[in-house]
């Protein structure tokens, strides 16, 4: 596969990500992000919408918010409504420091999302 912007062959993960971001028109749908997350960590939208504050659910919500901001063009209001949270909760989750487990899950889920989008193009 060759990149349309520079004509180079896409080899590295960084280049795939740049290619994906350059191809984004409306960005990924929030449903695509949830699906990629569910495949990676096993927690879906139904669980994230619950008002419990378990560590696993907070982890999933933070992962969803970071992916949604980075890989979609939706506002914090839309991102929050998708999981029954307000925009201030979404901004708080986005600003929290990423721990090692979250960073690893973020990278893996982002890779799934990018590969899925590139393969469907």
C-alpha positions, 0 to 999 in steps of 0.5 A: 500500500502506498500513501497518497500524500507522499507516495511512500510505501506504508511500512511503519505503525507511525506512517499508518497512523499518519495515513489514517489521520489524513484519510479521516473525513468524518473520523471513526464513528463512536460505534467503531471505537466501542467495537474495537475496545470491546474486542481488546478489553471486553467491556462494551458500551452497555457496561460503560453507561452504568453509573458504577465507579469500578476500576475496570469501568473507569479504565474503559471509559478513559480509554474510550474518551482518549480514542474518541478525541484522537480518532473522531471529530466529535465534540466532548458533548457528543462523546459524553452522550454516547456513554451517558456522561456530560462534557465535563466528565469527558474532559476530566477523563481525557486530562487524566494521566495515562498509566502503563496499562491504559497506554498499552490498551490504547495502542492496541485498540488504536491499532485495531481501529486503524487496521480496520479502517485501512482495510475497509478503504 
